[in-house]
Amino acid sequence: MSSLLNAVEQVRRFINEYNVNAEILEFEGTVETVETASRLSGVEPGTILKTLVLKSGDRWFAVILKGDSRLDLRKLRRALGVDKIRFARPNELVELLGVEPGGVSPFLEGLKSMEVILDSDIMSLKGTILAGGGSKHHLVRTNVNEIIRVLNLEILDVS
């Protein structure tokens, strides 16, 4: 449990350091999937963002998508100019970001050293969204503009 709290603390520090207009929410149940996050938060899946971590060669990528969207690996490979790409393994997430699967947040310092892709479909979202909060029991309430402001990202159609 201490590693999970450390990951949530990482998110809290990121939010404070970059003056992100955001609030960390804690849930008794787990919110590691969009479905459970939607059910427990009462928010539609399309306003919950998921952050996926992938690797191609020695390049790491974070892809942020709407919760009800599916990553199109063919579009992503084409957009990045790579032949092969794979999802990060659980141990790699812990090593790179200090989080377990289900806890990846756009508000982790480790993402700033990756190439970050924001799916263009997200640009249609207005108002409050939820994103990963560092553990399977935490989400962050914020808005898309805050994510764009603090991350050096590219907006691409990858869903």
PEWO-V371400 format. One record per residue. N is the residue number from 1. RES is the residue in one letter. PSI is psi in degrees with one decimal (none if undefined). D_FIRST is the distance of its C-alpha to the first C-alpha in Angstrom with 1 decimal. Layout:
# PEWO-V371400
n=<N:N>
res=<RES:RES>
psi=<PSI:PSI>
d_first=<D_FIRST:D_FIRST>
This chain:
# PEWO-V371400
n=<1:2:3:4:5:6:7:8:9:10:11:12:13:14:15:16:17:18:19:20:21:22:23:24:25:26:27:28:29:30:31:32:33:34:35:36:37:38:39:40:41:42:43:44:45:46:47:48:49:50:51:52:53:54:55:56:57:58:59:60:61:62:63:64:65:66:67:68:69:70:71:72:73:74:75:76:77:78:79:80:81:82:83:84:85:86:87:88:89:90:91:92:93:94:95:96:97:98:99:100:101:102:103:104:105:106:107:108:109:110:111:112:113:114:115:116:117:118:119:120:121:122:123:124:125:126:127:128:129:130:131:132:133:134:135:136:137:138:139:140:141:142:143:144:145:146:147:148:149:150:151:152:153:154:155:156:157:158:159>
res=<M:S:S:L:L:N:A:V:E:Q:V:R:R:F:I:N:E:Y:N:V:N:A:E:I:L:E:F:E:G:T:V:E:T:V:E:T:A:S:R:L:S:G:V:E:P:G:T:I:L:K:T:L:V:L:K:S:G:D:R:W:F:A:V:I:L:K:G:D:S:R:L:D:L:R:K:L:R:R:A:L:G:V:D:K:I:R:F:A:R:P:N:E:L:V:E:L:L:G:V:E:P:G:G:V:S:P:F:L:E:G:L:K:S:M:E:V:I:L:D:S:D:I:M:S:L:K:G:T:I:L:A:G:G:G:S:K:H:H:L:V:R:T:N:V:N:E:I:I:R:V:L:N:L:E:I:L:D:V:S>
psi=<-31.1:-35.4:-34.7:-42.3:-36.2:-39.7:-40.8:-38.6:-36.4:-45.1:-43.9:-44.5:-42.0:-47.4:-43.4:-45.6:-39.2:11.6:48.0:132.6:91.5:160.5:132.7:128.1:139.5:139.4:144.2:-43.6:170.6:146.0:33.7:-13.7:156.9:-38.8:-49.0:-36.5:-41.1:-46.0:-45.8:-30.7:-19.4:14.9:142.8:143.1:-32.1:-12.1:11.1:128.2:139.9:142.2:115.0:142.1:129.4:162.9:139.5:115.3:-123.0:16.4:133.6:142.9:145.4:130.8:125.0:123.7:159.2:147.3:-28.4:11.3:156.0:131.9:128.9:101.0:-32.4:-45.4:-42.2:-47.6:-43.5:-45.9:-34.5:-10.5:37.3:154.3:-39.4:143.9:145.3:158.9:147.8:144.0:156.5:-43.6:-29.7:-36.7:-42.6:-45.0:-46.1:-44.6:-12.2:23.1:157.6:162.6:139.9:-8.8:4.1:133.6:148.4:-10.2:51.8:134.1:-35.4:-27.5:-24.6:-16.3:4.0:165.3:122.3:129.6:128.8:120.6:132.7:-25.2:-25.4:-26.4:-16.1:-12.5:130.9:143.0:-156.0:139.3:166.2:147.0:168.5:147.4:13.1:-15.2:173.4:-2.7:8.0:142.2:161.4:129.4:123.9:-156.4:163.0:-38.7:-32.4:-40.5:-44.9:-39.9:-39.9:-14.1:141.1:94.5:166.3:137.9:116.5:155.5:103.5:14.2:none>
d_first=<0.0:3.8:5.5:5.2:6.4:8.7:10.0:10.8:12.3:14.3:15.7:16.6:18.4:20.2:21.3:22.6:24.2:26.1:26.9:25.6:26.6:23.3:20.9:17.2:16.8:13.9:14.3:13.5:14.3:13.2:15.4:15.2:18.9:21.7:23.0:20.0:19.6:23.3:23.4:20.7:21.9:25.6:26.3:28.4:26.9:29.3:27.9:24.3:24.0:22.2:21.7:22.4:22.4:25.4:27.3:31.0:32.3:30.5:30.1:26.7:26.9:24.8:26.5:25.9:27.5:28.0:25.8:29.0:30.3:30.3:30.3:33.7:33.2:37.0:37.2:34.4:36.0:39.3:38.1:36.4:39.3:37.3:38.1:34.7:31.3:28.1:24.6:21.8:20.1:16.3:16.3:18.6:16.3:13.6:16.6:18.4:16.1:12.7:11.4:11.2:14.2:14.2:12.7:15.8:17.5:21.0:19.8:18.3:20.5:20.6:22.5:25.3:26.2:26.5:29.4:28.2:30.1:30.2:32.0:35.2:34.7:32.1:35.0:36.3:33.4:34.3:32.3:28.6:26.2:22.5:20.4:16.9:14.6:11.9:9.5:10.7:10.8:12.8:16.4:18.9:22.3:25.0:28.2:29.4:31.5:28.5:27.0:30.5:31.0:28.0:27.9:30.8:31.2:33.9:34.8:35.9:36.6:34.1:33.7>
